[in-house]
């Protein structure tokens, strides 16, 4: 099992990666149920996602990268379920 020896710290790091949703506070309106966050918010942009994937490569940043990639993957699934698109391509 991954990170079994120190699962509490791993759990806390992964939960802390939900902080990238703070970029939603810069949007007007802050919450829009029909808006796809992937591709719309700065920390959910394609360049940011590429850097999150790159963070999974070094062992020292693997947990952070994994938490961010999982977050973006879940946001993409939410976009697909809510609006039928994986990301908003016309924002950036």
Biopython code that builds the backbone (N, CA, C, O; Angstrom):
import numpy as np
from Bio.PDB.StructureBuilder import StructureBuilder

atoms = [
    (1, "UNK", "N", (0.847, -1.192, 0.000)),
    (1, "UNK", "CA", (0.000, 0.000, 0.000)),
    (1, "UNK", "C", (0.881, 1.240, 0.000)),
    (1, "UNK", "O", (1.899, 1.289, 0.690)),
    (2, "UNK", "N", (0.490, 2.226, -0.766)),
    (2, "UNK", "CA", (1.272, 3.452, -0.864)),
    (2, "UNK", "C", (1.212, 4.255, 0.429)),
    (2, "UNK", "O", (0.141, 4.443, 1.006)),
    (3, "UNK", "N", (2.349, 4.717, 0.869)),
    (3, "UNK", "CA", (2.470, 5.608, 2.026)),
    (3, "UNK", "C", (1.873, 5.010, 3.291)),
    (3, "UNK", "O", (1.380, 5.750, 4.142)),
    (4, "UNK", "N", (1.904, 3.704, 3.435)),
    (4, "UNK", "CA", (1.293, 3.043, 4.587)),
    (4, "UNK", "C", (1.981, 3.414, 5.896)),
    (4, "UNK", "O", (1.311, 3.564, 6.918)),
    (5, "UNK", "N", (3.301, 3.565, 5.886)),
    (5, "UNK", "CA", (4.029, 3.811, 7.129)),
    (5, "UNK", "C", (3.706, 5.174, 7.738)),
    (5, "UNK", "O", (3.786, 5.334, 8.956)),
    (6, "UNK", "N", (3.351, 6.132, 6.936)),
    (6, "UNK", "CA", (3.070, 7.470, 7.450)),
    (6, "UNK", "C", (1.767, 7.985, 6.848)),
    (6, "UNK", "O", (1.733, 9.068, 6.262)),
    (7, "UNK", "N", (0.714, 7.223, 6.992)),
    (7, "UNK", "CA", (-0.538, 7.539, 6.313)),
    (7, "UNK", "C", (-1.191, 8.809, 6.843)),
    (7, "UNK", "O", (-1.878, 9.497, 6.088)),
    (8, "UNK", "N", (-0.999, 9.139, 8.107)),
    (8, "UNK", "CA", (-1.644, 10.354, 8.645)),
    (8, "UNK", "C", (-1.089, 11.615, 7.993)),
    (8, "UNK", "O", (-1.843, 12.503, 7.597)),
    (9, "UNK", "N", (0.226, 11.685, 7.887)),
    (9, "UNK", "CA", (0.848, 12.843, 7.230)),
    (9, "UNK", "C", (0.463, 12.879, 5.754)),
    (9, "UNK", "O", (0.199, 13.951, 5.208)),
    (10, "UNK", "N", (0.429, 11.732, 5.114)),
    (10, "UNK", "CA", (0.026, 11.664, 3.707)),
    (10, "UNK", "C", (-1.399, 12.157, 3.539)),
    (10, "UNK", "O", (-1.696, 12.910, 2.611)),
    (11, "UNK", "N", (-2.274, 11.738, 4.424)),
    (11, "UNK", "CA", (-3.674, 12.164, 4.389)),
    (11, "UNK", "C", (-3.781, 13.682, 4.543)),
    (11, "UNK", "O", (-4.521, 14.329, 3.803)),
    (12, "UNK", "N", (-3.054, 14.243, 5.489)),
    (12, "UNK", "CA", (-3.114, 15.685, 5.716)),
    (12, "UNK", "C", (-2.585, 16.482, 4.522)),
    (12, "UNK", "O", (-3.136, 17.528, 4.177)),
    (13, "UNK", "N", (-1.526, 15.991, 3.899)),
    (13, "UNK", "CA", (-0.997, 16.677, 2.705)),
    (13, "UNK", "C", (-2.019, 16.631, 1.583)),
    (13, "UNK", "O", (-2.255, 17.635, 0.912)),
    (14, "UNK", "N", (-2.626, 15.470, 1.376)),
    (14, "UNK", "CA", (-3.611, 15.336, 0.299)),
    (14, "UNK", "C", (-4.827, 16.232, 0.555)),
    (14, "UNK", "O", (-5.338, 16.853, -0.376)),
    (15, "UNK", "N", (-5.288, 16.304, 1.781)),
    (15, "UNK", "CA", (-6.426, 17.169, 2.120)),
    (15, "UNK", "C", (-6.033, 18.638, 1.950)),
    (15, "UNK", "O", (-6.852, 19.445, 1.511)),
    (16, "UNK", "N", (-4.798, 18.994, 2.291)),
    (16, "UNK", "CA", (-4.348, 20.379, 2.155)),
    (16, "UNK", "C", (-4.340, 20.829, 0.698)),
    (16, "UNK", "O", (-4.405, 22.027, 0.424)),
    (17, "UNK", "N", (-4.261, 19.899, -0.227)),
    (17, "UNK", "CA", (-4.242, 20.263, -1.644)),
    (17, "UNK", "C", (-5.594, 20.779, -2.122)),
    (17, "UNK", "O", (-5.700, 21.277, -3.243)),
    (18, "UNK", "N", (-6.604, 20.671, -1.312)),
    (18, "UNK", "CA", (-7.900, 21.263, -1.655)),
    (18, "UNK", "C", (-7.831, 22.787, -1.572)),
    (18, "UNK", "O", (-8.763, 23.478, -1.983)),
    (19, "UNK", "N", (-6.723, 23.309, -1.037)),
    (19, "UNK", "CA", (-6.554, 24.758, -0.928)),
    (19, "UNK", "C", (-6.463, 25.438, -2.291)),
    (19, "UNK", "O", (-6.600, 26.659, -2.372)),
    (20, "UNK", "N", (-6.236, 24.676, -3.368)),
    (20, "UNK", "CA", (-6.200, 25.332, -4.676)),
    (20, "UNK", "C", (-7.574, 25.862, -5.062)),
    (20, "UNK", "O", (-7.691, 26.622, -6.023)),
    (21, "UNK", "N", (-8.596, 25.481, -4.343)),
    (21, "UNK", "CA", (-9.923, 26.026, -4.609)),
    (21, "UNK", "C", (-10.071, 27.453, -4.108)),
    (21, "UNK", "O", (-11.111, 28.075, -4.326)),
    (22, "UNK", "N", (-9.055, 27.985, -3.442)),
    (22, "UNK", "CA", (-9.125, 29.379, -3.011)),
    (22, "UNK", "C", (-9.172, 30.331, -4.208)),
    (22, "UNK", "O", (-9.609, 31.474, -4.071)),
    (23, "UNK", "N", (-8.727, 29.872, -5.374)),
    (23, "UNK", "CA", (-8.806, 30.739, -6.557)),
    (23, "UNK", "C", (-10.247, 30.958, -7.004)),
    (23, "UNK", "O", (-10.506, 31.837, -7.826)),
    (24, "UNK", "N", (-11.174, 30.191, -6.490)),
    (24, "UNK", "CA", (-12.590, 30.400, -6.795)),
    (24, "UNK", "C", (-13.078, 31.726, -6.205)),
    (24, "UNK", "O", (-14.047, 32.307, -6.693)),
    (25, "UNK", "N", (-12.402, 32.201, -5.153)),
    (25, "UNK", "CA", (-12.813, 33.451, -4.514)),
    (25, "UNK", "C", (-12.579, 34.660, -5.423)),
    (25, "UNK", "O", (-13.171, 35.716, -5.199)),
    (26, "UNK", "N", (-11.733, 34.525, -6.436)),
    (26, "UNK", "CA", (-11.463, 35.629, -7.348)),
    (26, "UNK", "C", (-12.497, 35.712, -8.471)),
    (26, "UNK", "O", (-12.523, 36.693, -9.214)),
    (27, "UNK", "N", (-13.341, 34.700, -8.600)),
    (27, "UNK", "CA", (-14.327, 34.681, -9.686)),
    (27, "UNK", "C", (-15.570, 35.476, -9.302)),
    (27, "UNK", "O", (-15.916, 35.597, -8.127)),
    (28, "UNK", "N", (-16.222, 36.007, -10.309)),
    (28, "UNK", "CA", (-17.483, 36.714, -10.106)),
    (28, "UNK", "C", (-18.522, 36.042, -10.978)),
    (28, "UNK", "O", (-18.368, 36.046, -12.199)),
    (29, "UNK", "N", (-19.554, 35.474, -10.424)),
    (29, "UNK", "CA", (-19.806, 35.252, -9.003)),
    (29, "UNK", "C", (-18.888, 34.158, -8.461)),
    (29, "UNK", "O", (-18.347, 33.354, -9.220)),
    (30, "UNK", "N", (-18.721, 34.139, -7.145)),
    (30, "UNK", "CA", (-17.833, 33.160, -6.519)),
    (30, "UNK", "C", (-18.296, 31.747, -6.837)),
    (30, "UNK", "O", (-17.479, 30.885, -7.163)),
    (31, "UNK", "N", (-19.588, 31.503, -6.748)),
    (31, "UNK", "CA", (-20.113, 30.170, -7.052)),
    (31, "UNK", "C", (-21.108, 30.260, -8.192)),
    (31, "UNK", "O", (-22.052, 31.050, -8.148)),
    (32, "UNK", "N", (-20.895, 29.464, -9.189)),
    (32, "UNK", "CA", (-21.813, 29.346, -10.313)),
    (32, "UNK", "C", (-21.989, 27.853, -10.580)),
    (32, "UNK", "O", (-21.054, 27.198, -11.040)),
    (33, "UNK", "N", (-23.163, 27.310, -10.300)),
    (33, "UNK", "CA", (-23.338, 25.859, -10.429)),
    (33, "UNK", "C", (-23.129, 25.331, -11.842)),
    (33, "UNK", "O", (-22.862, 24.142, -12.012)),
    (34, "UNK", "N", (-23.240, 26.171, -12.849)),
    (34, "UNK", "CA", (-23.067, 25.713, -14.218)),
    (34, "UNK", "C", (-21.655, 25.905, -14.759)),
    (34, "UNK", "O", (-21.376, 25.547, -15.903)),
    (35, "UNK", "N", (-20.766, 26.466, -13.950)),
    (35, "UNK", "CA", (-19.410, 26.772, -14.417)),
    (35, "UNK", "C", (-18.467, 25.610, -14.142)),
    (35, "UNK", "O", (-18.489, 25.018, -13.063)),
    (36, "UNK", "N", (-17.651, 25.298, -15.117)),
    (36, "UNK", "CA", (-16.614, 24.279, -14.975)),
    (36, "UNK", "C", (-15.349, 24.974, -14.472)),
    (36, "UNK", "O", (-14.865, 25.913, -15.103)),
    (37, "UNK", "N", (-14.817, 24.520, -13.346)),
    (37, "UNK", "CA", (-13.646, 25.179, -12.774)),
    (37, "UNK", "C", (-12.360, 24.865, -13.525)),
    (37, "UNK", "O", (-11.438, 25.681, -13.531)),
    (38, "UNK", "N", (-12.280, 23.694, -14.162)),
    (38, "UNK", "CA", (-11.067, 23.308, -14.878)),
    (38, "UNK", "C", (-10.972, 24.116, -16.168)),
    (38, "UNK", "O", (-11.818, 23.999, -17.055)),
    (39, "UNK", "N", (-9.937, 24.930, -16.255)),
    (39, "UNK", "CA", (-9.771, 25.808, -17.400)),
    (39, "UNK", "C", (-10.310, 27.203, -17.151)),
    (39, "UNK", "O", (-10.014, 28.114, -17.923)),
    (40, "UNK", "N", (-11.088, 27.400, -16.102)),
    (40, "UNK", "CA", (-11.655, 28.719, -15.816)),
    (40, "UNK", "C", (-10.826, 29.461, -14.778)),
    (40, "UNK", "O", (-10.469, 30.622, -14.982)),
    (41, "UNK", "N", (-10.522, 28.808, -13.678)),
    (41, "UNK", "CA", (-9.768, 29.437, -12.591)),
    (41, "UNK", "C", (-8.265, 29.294, -12.843)),
    (41, "UNK", "O", (-7.834, 28.314, -13.452)),
    (42, "UNK", "N", (-7.460, 30.263, -12.381)),
    (42, "UNK", "CA", (-6.018, 30.239, -12.656)),
    (42, "UNK", "C", (-5.301, 28.973, -12.158)),
    (42, "UNK", "O", (-4.438, 28.447, -12.862)),
    (43, "UNK", "N", (-5.635, 28.488, -10.986)),
    (43, "UNK", "CA", (-4.975, 27.292, -10.466)),
    (43, "UNK", "C", (-5.554, 26.004, -11.046)),
    (43, "UNK", "O", (-5.142, 24.909, -10.665)),
    (44, "UNK", "N", (-6.499, 26.135, -11.960)),
    (44, "UNK", "CA", (-7.090, 24.993, -12.654)),
    (44, "UNK", "C", (-6.820, 25.078, -14.163)),
    (44, "UNK", "O", (-7.478, 24.403, -14.954)),
    (45, "UNK", "N", (-5.860, 25.903, -14.549)),
    (45, "UNK", "CA", (-5.534, 26.098, -15.961)),
    (45, "UNK", "C", (-4.677, 24.942, -16.485)),
    (45, "UNK", "O", (-4.083, 24.208, -15.695)),
    (46, "UNK", "N", (-4.608, 24.776, -17.802)),
    (46, "UNK", "CA", (-3.792, 23.690, -18.358)),
    (46, "UNK", "C", (-2.322, 23.762, -17.947)),
    (46, "UNK", "O", (-1.710, 22.726, -17.684)),
    (47, "UNK", "N", (-1.748, 24.955, -17.887)),
    (47, "UNK", "CA", (-0.345, 25.086, -17.466)),
    (47, "UNK", "C", (-0.169, 24.671, -16.006)),
    (47, "UNK", "O", (0.819, 24.026, -15.657)),
    (48, "UNK", "N", (-1.116, 25.037, -15.165)),
    (48, "UNK", "CA", (-1.042, 24.640, -13.761)),
    (48, "UNK", "C", (-1.158, 23.124, -13.633)),
    (48, "UNK", "O", (-0.433, 22.505, -12.855)),
    (49, "UNK", "N", (-2.070, 22.532, -14.396)),
    (49, "UNK", "CA", (-2.250, 21.076, -14.350)),
    (49, "UNK", "C", (-0.973, 20.375, -14.804)),
    (49, "UNK", "O", (-0.597, 19.351, -14.234)),
    (50, "UNK", "N", (-0.309, 20.906, -15.808)),
    (50, "UNK", "CA", (0.957, 20.320, -16.262)),
    (50, "UNK", "C", (2.012, 20.378, -15.160)),
    (50, "UNK", "O", (2.785, 19.435, -14.988)),
    (51, "UNK", "N", (2.045, 21.467, -14.424)),
    (51, "UNK", "CA", (3.006, 21.555, -13.320)),
    (51, "UNK", "C", (2.639, 20.599, -12.189)),
    (51, "UNK", "O", (3.529, 20.082, -11.514)),
    (52, "UNK", "N", (1.351, 20.352, -11.968)),
    (52, "UNK", "CA", (0.938, 19.387, -10.941)),
    (52, "UNK", "C", (1.385, 17.980, -11.326)),
    (52, "UNK", "O", (1.830, 17.206, -10.479)),
    (53, "UNK", "N", (1.263, 17.661, -12.598)),
    (53, "UNK", "CA", (1.727, 16.345, -13.072)),
    (53, "UNK", "C", (3.238, 16.242, -12.895)),
    (53, "UNK", "O", (3.745, 15.193, -12.499)),
    (54, "UNK", "N", (3.964, 17.328, -13.186)),
    (54, "UNK", "CA", (5.419, 17.325, -13.012)),
    (54, "UNK", "C", (5.800, 17.148, -11.539)),
    (54, "UNK", "O", (6.842, 16.565, -11.240)),
    (55, "UNK", "N", (4.976, 17.640, -10.624)),
    (55, "UNK", "CA", (5.257, 17.479, -9.194)),
    (55, "UNK", "C", (5.168, 16.024, -8.746)),
    (55, "UNK", "O", (5.720, 15.671, -7.704)),
    (56, "UNK", "N", (4.495, 15.188, -9.497)),
    (56, "UNK", "CA", (4.396, 13.770, -9.110)),
    (56, "UNK", "C", (5.680, 13.006, -9.400)),
    (56, "UNK", "O", (5.849, 11.892, -8.903)),
    (57, "UNK", "N", (6.584, 13.564, -10.185)),
    (57, "UNK", "CA", (7.796, 12.846, -10.580)),
    (57, "UNK", "C", (8.857, 12.761, -9.479)),
    (57, "UNK", "O", (9.310, 11.657, -9.177)),
    (58, "UNK", "N", (9.276, 13.878, -8.863)),
    (58, "UNK", "CA", (10.263, 13.755, -7.784)),
    (58, "UNK", "C", (9.618, 13.173, -6.519)),
    (58, "UNK", "O", (8.464, 13.468, -6.206)),
    (59, "UNK", "N", (10.359, 12.367, -5.823)),
    (59, "UNK", "CA", (9.822, 11.720, -4.616)),
    (59, "UNK", "C", (9.440, 12.740, -3.545)),
    (59, "UNK", "O", (8.473, 12.535, -2.812)),
    (60, "UNK", "N", (10.190, 13.834, -3.452)),
    (60, "UNK", "CA", (9.924, 14.823, -2.396)),
    (60, "UNK", "C", (8.595, 15.547, -2.569)),
    (60, "UNK", "O", (7.996, 15.972, -1.581)),
    (61, "UNK", "N", (8.125, 15.696, -3.798)),
    (61, "UNK", "CA", (6.886, 16.433, -4.049)),
    (61, "UNK", "C", (5.770, 15.528, -4.559)),
    (61, "UNK", "O", (4.724, 16.016, -4.986)),
    (62, "UNK", "N", (5.981, 14.239, -4.517)),
    (62, "UNK", "CA", (5.016, 13.302, -5.096)),
    (62, "UNK", "C", (3.642, 13.397, -4.442)),
    (62, "UNK", "O", (2.631, 13.389, -5.144)),
    (63, "UNK", "N", (3.582, 13.487, -3.112)),
    (63, "UNK", "CA", (2.283, 13.579, -2.440)),
    (63, "UNK", "C", (1.531, 14.843, -2.819)),
    (63, "UNK", "O", (0.323, 14.812, -3.051)),
    (64, "UNK", "N", (2.246, 15.947, -2.880)),
    (64, "UNK", "CA", (1.611, 17.214, -3.258)),
    (64, "UNK", "C", (1.072, 17.115, -4.678)),
    (64, "UNK", "O", (-0.077, 17.470, -4.941)),
    (65, "UNK", "N", (1.903, 16.632, -5.588)),
    (65, "UNK", "CA", (1.465, 16.478, -6.971)),
    (65, "UNK", "C", (0.300, 15.528, -7.103)),
    (65, "UNK", "O", (-0.642, 15.792, -7.851)),
    (66, "UNK", "N", (0.358, 14.421, -6.379)),
    (66, "UNK", "CA", (-0.728, 13.442, -6.428)),
    (66, "UNK", "C", (-2.033, 14.037, -5.909)),
    (66, "UNK", "O", (-3.093, 13.817, -6.495)),
    (67, "UNK", "N", (-1.962, 14.785, -4.822)),
    (67, "UNK", "CA", (-3.160, 15.434, -4.294)),
    (67, "UNK", "C", (-3.755, 16.427, -5.272)),
    (67, "UNK", "O", (-4.974, 16.503, -5.427)),
    (68, "UNK", "N", (-2.886, 17.195, -5.938)),
    (68, "UNK", "CA", (-3.374, 18.180, -6.907)),
    (68, "UNK", "C", (-3.943, 17.520, -8.159)),
    (68, "UNK", "O", (-4.958, 17.966, -8.694)),
    (69, "UNK", "N", (-3.294, 16.467, -8.622)),
    (69, "UNK", "CA", (-3.795, 15.771, -9.812)),
    (69, "UNK", "C", (-5.136, 15.105, -9.512)),
    (69, "UNK", "O", (-6.043, 15.145, -10.343)),
    (70, "UNK", "N", (-5.270, 14.499, -8.346)),
    (70, "UNK", "CA", (-6.551, 13.897, -7.963)),
    (70, "UNK", "C", (-7.628, 14.972, -7.881)),
    (70, "UNK", "O", (-8.758, 14.753, -8.319)),
    (71, "UNK", "N", (-7.291, 16.126, -7.326)),
    (71, "UNK", "CA", (-8.249, 17.229, -7.225)),
    (71, "UNK", "C", (-8.737, 17.657, -8.614)),
    (71, "UNK", "O", (-9.937, 17.816, -8.832)),
    (72, "UNK", "N", (-7.802, 17.840, -9.545)),
    (72, "UNK", "CA", (-8.170, 18.257, -10.897)),
    (72, "UNK", "C", (-8.983, 17.166, -11.594)),
    (72, "UNK", "O", (-9.934, 17.465, -12.316)),
    (73, "UNK", "N", (-8.610, 15.902, -11.378)),
    (73, "UNK", "CA", (-9.359, 14.802, -11.989)),
    (73, "UNK", "C", (-10.801, 14.784, -11.484)),
    (73, "UNK", "O", (-11.732, 14.578, -12.264)),
    (74, "UNK", "N", (-10.983, 14.995, -10.200)),
    (74, "UNK", "CA", (-12.343, 15.022, -9.648)),
    (74, "UNK", "C", (-13.126, 16.229, -10.155)),
    (74, "UNK", "O", (-14.319, 16.122, -10.437)),
    (75, "UNK", "N", (-12.457, 17.380, -10.273)),
    (75, "UNK", "CA", (-13.122, 18.551, -10.840)),
    (75, "UNK", "C", (-13.524, 18.298, -12.297)),
    (75, "UNK", "O", (-14.590, 18.729, -12.735)),
    (76, "UNK", "N", (-12.668, 17.600, -13.041)),
    (76, "UNK", "CA", (-12.993, 17.280, -14.436)),
    (76, "UNK", "C", (-14.190, 16.350, -14.524)),
    (76, "UNK", "O", (-15.051, 16.518, -15.387)),
    (77, "UNK", "N", (-14.244, 15.374, -13.636)),
    (77, "UNK", "CA", (-15.405, 14.478, -13.601)),
    (77, "UNK", "C", (-16.671, 15.245, -13.262)),
    (77, "UNK", "O", (-17.735, 14.975, -13.821)),
    (78, "UNK", "N", (-16.560, 16.195, -12.353)),
    (78, "UNK", "CA", (-17.708, 17.021, -11.988)),
    (78, "UNK", "C", (-18.164, 17.851, -13.181)),
    (78, "UNK", "O", (-19.364, 17.991, -13.419)),
    (79, "UNK", "N", (-17.211, 18.404, -13.933)),
    (79, "UNK", "CA", (-17.556, 19.177, -15.133)),
    (79, "UNK", "C", (-18.275, 18.301, -16.145)),
    (79, "UNK", "O", (-19.268, 18.714, -16.745)),
    (80, "UNK", "N", (-17.771, 17.098, -16.327)),
    (80, "UNK", "CA", (-18.377, 16.185, -17.299)),
    (80, "UNK", "C", (-19.801, 15.813, -16.876)),
    (80, "UNK", "O", (-20.706, 15.749, -17.708)),
    (81, "UNK", "N", (-19.988, 15.571, -15.594)),
    (81, "UNK", "CA", (-21.314, 15.193, -15.105)),
    (81, "UNK", "C", (-22.284, 16.368, -15.157)),
    (81, "UNK", "O", (-23.463, 16.184, -15.459)),
    (82, "UNK", "N", (-21.796, 17.579, -14.865)),
    (82, "UNK", "CA", (-22.685, 18.738, -14.785)),
    (82, "UNK", "C", (-22.983, 19.365, -16.144)),
    (82, "UNK", "O", (-24.113, 19.774, -16.408)),
    (83, "UNK", "N", (-21.963, 19.440, -17.007)),
    (83, "UNK", "CA", (-22.170, 20.189, -18.247)),
    (83, "UNK", "C", (-21.771, 19.440, -19.511)),
    (83, "UNK", "O", (-21.982, 19.945, -20.614)),
    (84, "UNK", "N", (-21.209, 18.266, -19.378)),
    (84, "UNK", "CA", (-20.849, 17.483, -20.551)),
    (84, "UNK", "C", (-19.524, 17.852, -21.183)),
    (84, "UNK", "O", (-19.216, 17.380, -22.278)),
    (85, "UNK", "N", (-18.716, 18.698, -20.512)),
    (85, "UNK", "CA", (-17.392, 19.049, -21.015)),
    (85, "UNK", "C", (-16.353, 18.724, -19.948)),
    (85, "UNK", "O", (-16.664, 18.713, -18.757)),
    (86, "UNK", "N", (-15.116, 18.459, -20.376)),
    (86, "UNK", "CA", (-14.046, 18.138, -19.432)),
    (86, "UNK", "C", (-13.387, 19.382, -18.867)),
    (86, "UNK", "O", (-12.931, 19.368, -17.724)),
    (87, "UNK", "N", (-13.325, 20.457, -19.640)),
    (87, "UNK", "CA", (-12.737, 21.706, -19.187)),
    (87, "UNK", "C", (-13.247, 22.834, -20.060)),
    (87, "UNK", "O", (-13.798, 22.605, -21.136)),
    (88, "UNK", "N", (-13.058, 24.053, -19.586)),
    (88, "UNK", "CA", (-13.447, 25.248, -20.339)),
    (88, "UNK", "C", (-12.226, 25.687, -21.124)),
    (88, "UNK", "O", (-11.211, 26.050, -20.529)),
    (89, "UNK", "N", (-12.301, 25.663, -22.439)),
    (89, "UNK", "CA", (-11.121, 25.984, -23.235)),
    (89, "UNK", "C", (-11.075, 27.445, -23.683)),
    (89, "UNK", "O", (-10.051, 27.882, -24.207)),
    (90, "UNK", "N", (-12.123, 28.196, -23.497)),
    (90, "UNK", "CA", (-12.143, 29.564, -24.015)),
    (90, "UNK", "C", (-11.777, 30.612, -22.969)),
    (90, "UNK", "O", (-11.763, 31.800, -23.293)),
    (91, "UNK", "N", (-11.487, 30.231, -21.751)),
    (91, "UNK", "CA", (-11.174, 31.197, -20.696)),
    (91, "UNK", "C", (-9.745, 31.706, -20.807)),
    (91, "UNK", "O", (-9.528, 32.915, -20.735)),
    (92, "UNK", "N", (-8.762, 30.827, -20.981)),
    (92, "UNK", "CA", (-7.347, 31.240, -20.961)),
    (92, "UNK", "C", (-6.821, 31.302, -22.326)),
    (92, "UNK", "O", (-5.651, 31.630, -22.522)),
]
sb = StructureBuilder()
sb.init_structure("model")
sb.init_model(0)
sb.init_chain("A")
sb.init_seg("    ")
for serial, (resi, resn, name, xyz) in enumerate(atoms, 1):
    if name == "N":
        sb.init_residue(resn, " ", resi, " ")
    sb.init_atom(name, np.array(xyz, "f"), 0.0, 1.0, " ", f" {name:<3s}", serial, name[0])
structure = sb.get_structure()
